Amino acid sequence: MSSYALPHPCLSFEQALAPFLQGQALPFAAVLPTAVVEQAILDEEVIFGDTEQSVFTPAVTLWTFLSQVLEEDKSCRAAVSRVLALRLALGLSPCSLDTAAYCRARAKLPAALLMHLALAAGRNLEAQVPVDWLWHGRHAKLVDGTTLTMPDTVANQEAFPQLSSQEPGLGFPILRMVVVMSLATAGLLSMALAPYEGKETGETALLRRLLAEFKAGDVLVADRYYCTYWLVAMAQALGVDVVFRMHHLRDYDFTRGQQLGPNDHVVSWRRPQRPEWMDQATYLTMPLTLTVRELALHITTPGCRTPGIVVVTTLLDPVAYPKEEVGDLYHDRWHVEPDIRAIKQALHMEHLRCKTPFMIDKEIWVHFLGYNLVRKASCQAALLQEVHPREVSFTATKQTINAARSQLTLAPLAERVRQAQLLLPQLGKERVGNRPDRCEPRLLKKRPKPYHHLREPRAQARARLLQNNTA
């Protein structure tokens, strides 16, 4: 075994994960144990910082990177300042505040490693939830898409070009991603990304890449954009049920089919023509018909934009899955929206910071690792307080982890567990506001500052200013 997996005078992997309320005596202790992290480091052959004089070992780099994505100040200088304070608290010699060594170290953490840890945390958490957190004893998984932008560099533009409608130099590189979130824990279970524009970069194409990661018995819940014959067929082939809103281009007629109740029936969909993205061999494996259930839901919530919707599902049994409960499950699809908001706004991930696709990949996955570890702490608090984890505030949990980071990192294991046992009940009291069927206009009150938009590349605008000043 290489020396980097052995105890280091600065920090161990157990200490690197300590801020996230780890410990065998705590709930969900097996979500991301130290042994899993150390084995992943060995599997990816991460070898650097293996001398006693090294500042940025893999453990220290992971600790620093996680702190960087969770703190409000996301600069590398602030991250290195935390390492300096940590070393002084450990009685070690101070390190330089120069960020070059840290930037080189985090570049050596493979994106595959960070992806493995992030997905392991989310999936292990999902596997360990109590049955009463599930929907009818089944794992409901929410799907939706979003976009992220990043610094306007040549490398980023080549990998993730800006919108084709924007002039060169006036836009930012942009990527599209589709996420799979747990209804029970709000943890991230899968993710796929691609450039915003181009063939096979749409949300349905990205979801097709993720379908193999679903398990038989799962329930896939998504909006009407995903309600296609092909996604329903592919999900059924895996033993996965779906709950979608009816696509606006598909017709329905509740006077036909097998009647299950008022505005609730089972019908057959016929296979459409082969789409361009599907090869002939795959097309021939698709079923000629699909048996689906369509049900209309009347919405009485004041202020709702639509008076009713039609939901499509492969949950055909009206006794096991009553119409109202299927409707409630689709209503719960909305949870994926605040989950994405927590990732993009609470973690300030909407605009990434790294200047190359090589580092963008790492930045995204370390954000998801931090997000899942915070969600794990929320689940710990919820379990102890006997509430649903979605009732515990994500922001309050993140703030508490940030505030206690240093003391939990430095404390001996027994003291760390004692402090966690005192912290978790308090976290469980930090509830998300109960605002059922909240109705607000999609308008902003705060006005932006009255600056004109940049309408030419910044270098040209700067040159014109200098020319005008010298004239």
Disulfide bonds with the S-S distance in Angstrom:
none
